[in-house]
Amino acid sequence: MGSGNGGDAHAIALTGGAGITLNNTITAVAGNGSPAGLDGTLTLTATAGGVTQIGGILDLLTLILGGAGTFQLDQAGNTIANLTASVNGAITYRNAGGLTIANGVTSANNPIDISTVDGNLSVNNDITAADVDAGTSTLSLTAGSSANDRAITLNGGVQGTAVSP
């Protein structure tokens, strides 16, 4: 029962030439009006050096990763709905609740480790190639659960030398 529209959260884009370090929360959450607005998208692009999350959380609809280097976003409180990545480097991502891999996650033959703390993990079939592709490196997908009741749903292809679950 808000007074007017909630308002949409808009896209945020950060680009770093020598990497990006996150040490505070980034939020792109819509207003609570009626109808509620749409949450926003965060795009992190590092031309070298990747992205390191040393503090804070990400609270938004979609996270898009691009560029080169190690992408380590592993704070347990991260809350996003969709993850997309096309990088030349290792990817480690942790999400508090359910997560959907949409429009592909690729690492140019580097390790990929994606997990939820307590939520389902889904891989959409959105692209013609493997939807999660670590190439000749390792791939780990984990749906964490406090009650042993979470699932991994693979609607798309996955590729890596040692695929987990």
C-alpha positions as MATLAB code, in Angstrom:
seq = 'MGSGNGGDAHAIALTGGAGITLNNTITAVAGNGSPAGLDGTLTLTATAGGVTQIGGILDLLTLILGGAGTFQLDQAGNTIANLTASVNGAITYRNAGGLTIANGVTSANNPIDISTVDGNLSVNNDITAADVDAGTSTLSLTAGSSANDRAITLNGGVQGTAVSP';
ca = [
       0.000    0.000    0.000;
       2.466    2.554   -1.153;
       1.646    5.979   -2.399;
       2.507    5.826   -6.074;
       4.982    3.759   -8.017;
       7.992    2.329   -6.235;
      10.374    3.548   -8.916;
      12.996    1.485  -10.661;
      16.601    1.197   -9.557;
      18.854    2.040  -12.492;
      22.005    0.403  -13.808;
      25.366    1.009  -12.158;
      28.601    0.472  -14.104;
      32.102    0.514  -12.608;
      35.239    0.148  -14.732;
      38.770   -0.224  -13.422;
      41.995   -0.249  -15.414;
      44.059   -1.996  -12.718;
      41.266   -3.844  -10.928;
      38.357   -2.983   -8.666;
      38.263   -3.459   -4.895;
      34.877   -3.457   -3.158;
      34.871   -2.812    0.575;
      31.358   -1.436    1.117;
      27.811   -2.377    0.164;
      26.457   -1.619   -3.311;
      22.669   -1.512   -3.500;
      20.428   -1.133   -6.545;
      17.052   -1.917   -4.991;
      13.799   -0.406   -6.219;
      11.321    1.614   -4.217;
       8.453    0.014   -2.301;
       5.508    1.813   -3.891;
       2.572    0.149   -5.551;
       3.466   -1.332   -7.916;
       6.985   -1.950   -6.659;
       9.802   -0.904   -8.964;
      12.400   -3.148  -10.586;
      15.763   -3.740   -8.935;
      18.853   -2.710  -10.875;
      21.934   -4.126  -12.562;
      25.578   -3.725  -11.553;
      28.251   -4.149  -14.241;
      31.839   -4.552  -13.031;
      34.497   -4.393  -15.754;
      38.216   -4.652  -15.014;
      40.593   -4.336  -17.951;
      43.248   -5.968  -15.722;
      43.410   -7.050  -12.089;
      39.846   -8.373  -11.776;
      37.475   -7.556   -8.908;
      38.048   -8.294   -5.233;
      35.294   -7.982   -2.633;
      36.859   -7.482    0.802;
      33.747   -6.177    2.553;
      30.161   -5.110    2.143;
      27.498   -6.933    0.160;
      25.905   -6.682   -3.271;
      22.124   -6.208   -3.159;
      20.631   -5.997   -6.663;
      18.831   -7.880   -9.419;
      21.648   -8.704  -11.850;
      25.446   -8.764  -11.610;
      27.450   -8.668  -14.852;
      31.218   -9.311  -14.744;
      33.625   -8.533  -17.577;
      37.319   -8.061  -18.237;
      40.479   -9.778  -17.040;
      41.977  -10.953  -13.766;
      40.616  -12.811  -10.751;
      36.989  -12.081   -9.864;
      36.470  -12.911   -6.177;
      33.102  -11.826   -4.820;
      32.575  -14.180   -1.914;
      30.808  -12.298    0.871;
      28.118  -14.588    2.315;
      25.539  -11.777    2.424;
      25.537  -11.031   -1.319;
      21.957  -10.962   -2.563;
      21.486  -11.008   -6.320;
      19.036  -12.913   -8.510;
      21.035  -13.265  -11.755;
      24.732  -13.669  -12.551;
      26.355  -13.195  -15.973;
      30.100  -13.173  -16.660;
      32.499  -13.189  -19.569;
      35.998  -12.835  -18.154;
      39.560  -13.962  -18.720;
      40.313  -15.119  -15.182;
      39.101  -17.181  -12.247;
      35.591  -16.548  -10.869;
      34.500  -17.117   -7.281;
      30.998  -15.941   -6.368;
      28.904  -16.625   -3.234;
      25.245  -15.644   -2.798;
      23.104  -15.660    0.348;
      19.977  -17.119   -1.281;
      18.832  -18.547   -4.587;
      20.786  -17.645   -7.731;
      20.251  -18.004  -11.480;
      23.097  -18.075  -13.975;
      21.659  -16.205  -16.946;
      23.236  -15.425  -20.323;
      26.345  -17.474  -19.533;
      29.355  -17.482  -17.228;
      32.695  -18.040  -18.973;
      36.271  -17.768  -17.698;
      38.609  -18.490  -20.644;
      39.930  -21.779  -19.197;
      40.137  -20.535  -15.598;
      38.408  -22.005  -12.500;
      34.778  -21.162  -11.731;
      33.337  -21.614   -8.213;
      29.742  -20.454   -7.725;
      27.795  -21.201   -4.553;
      24.802  -20.250   -2.469;
      24.795  -20.170    1.319;
      21.149  -21.255    1.581;
      19.371  -21.323   -1.763;
      18.765  -23.125   -5.036;
      21.193  -22.642   -7.926;
      19.887  -22.668  -11.505;
      21.707  -22.564  -14.840;
      19.550  -21.177  -17.651;
      19.929  -22.294  -21.259;
      20.360  -18.783  -22.683;
      23.307  -19.094  -25.079;
      24.323  -21.551  -27.807;
      27.637  -22.528  -26.139;
      27.982  -24.053  -22.659;
      26.101  -21.797  -20.247;
      28.803  -22.200  -17.592;
      32.196  -22.742  -19.212;
      35.501  -23.164  -17.374;
      36.987  -24.797  -20.462;
      40.009  -26.875  -19.458;
      39.833  -25.738  -15.816;
      37.701  -26.742  -12.830;
      34.051  -25.917  -12.286;
      32.227  -26.085   -8.951;
      28.517  -25.337   -8.470;
      27.146  -25.619   -4.925;
      23.597  -25.079   -3.646;
      24.147  -24.621    0.082;
      21.414  -25.411    2.562;
      20.812  -25.093    6.278;
      18.231  -27.901    6.045;
      19.644  -30.053    3.221;
      16.764  -29.117    0.922;
      18.304  -27.043   -1.886;
      18.771  -28.061   -5.513;
      20.955  -27.369   -8.518;
      18.937  -27.148  -11.733;
      20.897  -27.457  -14.985;
      18.756  -26.256  -17.872;
      21.884  -25.401  -19.871;
      25.239  -26.971  -20.554;
      28.274  -26.856  -18.247;
      31.914  -27.479  -19.144;
      35.073  -27.961  -17.075;
      37.674  -30.649  -16.369;
      36.299  -31.543  -12.933;
      32.662  -30.615  -12.674;
      31.093  -30.559   -9.212;
      28.311  -31.215   -7.879;
];
